[in-house]
Every structure is written in structure tokens, then in C-alpha cells.
């Protein structure tokens, strides 16, 4: 009986350790159809040139934050410093959606997912903010605050 308790205890500790460990990949890529079913339709969106986004990814480490504040696209680096546009007003309490830079790079580098378009769309849905190409949508970002990565 004692062995079973030890196994259960070790298993619980391992699960807690795995769930609390930081991950580099913040976000998951879905097809646009899957995203619409899971997260609802787009309320409004703002387009951003892929080459501009590629340059912004070079200005941050591990994560990038997107927000549509007053329907204006604002992008922050991993330390919540403004990187796009050059000037914008936002508050420390404004909630941004955090995605891992690796996952964003994967979304925009996949030529099959973007066909001929040179833009991505930052999309506000009912509860979430997504980033989409013509065929794929990046979702499952973290809300910062409260879940701001280090």
C-alpha cells in the first residue's frame, strides 16, 4: 500500500513541475475554419505587412505582445516597451495578448499559409485576439496582465 502512495505522490509532483515550467512556445496555429469555430468570428481587424512584423520580431526576445487599444494596433516587446507604432498611448493596465516569437515566425514564414498575401491580420474576436494569414490563425496567447512572461 505504501508503494502506491509513493507512486501517486511522485506522479503529482511531476505533473505540478511540468505544468509550472516555462514554455518557449506561446500560441498555437489553427486553420482559419478551426479558429472561427473555436473562438468565434472576427469583430474587426487591422492589417500589418509581414516584412514589418519580421523586423519587429528582431526587436524582442522570446515573446511579443499585441493589442488593439481604441482599435489602434499596438505592439510591445517582451518587457512591455512600445515597438509599434513609433508613438502610441497605452496604460500599464491595458491587456495585451502575448505570443512566442518562434510561433509568430512560423506563422508568417509558412508560404502555404499565406498564399500571395503580404499582410497578416490582427483580429479582435469576442474574447480573444488572433493573428491570421489567409489560411491559418495564431491563437492561445497569454493575457498580459495577469500572465506576463518574464
CORQUIKA-V939462 format. One record per backbone hydrogen bond with DSSP energy under -0.5 kcal/mol. CO is the residue of the C=O (numbers start at 0). NH is the residue of the N-H. Records with the same first field share a line. If there is no record, write none. Layout:
CO->NH + NH
//
This chain:
0->4
1->5
2->6
3->7
4->8
5->9
6->10
7->11
8->12
9->13
10->14
11->15
12->16
13->17
14->18
15->19
16->20
23->25
24->26
25->99
27->138
29->136
30->34
31->35
32->36
33->37
34->38
35->39
40->125
43->123
45->121
47->119
48->52
49->53
50->54
51->55
52->56
53->57
54->57
55->58
56->59
60->62
61->100
63->98
64->75
65->96
66->68 + 73
67->69
68->71
71->68
73->66
74->82 + 83
75->64
76->79
80->76
83->74
87->89
90->93
95->97 + 143
96->65
97->141
98->63
99->103
100->104
101->105
102->106
103->107
104->108
105->109
108->110
109->112 + 113
110->114
112->134 + 135
113->116
117->49
119->47
120->122 + 131
121->45
122->124 + 129
123->42 + 43
127->124
129->122
130->137
131->120
134->31
135->132
136->29 + 138
137->130
138->27
141->97 + 143
142->146
143->95
145->147
146->148
//
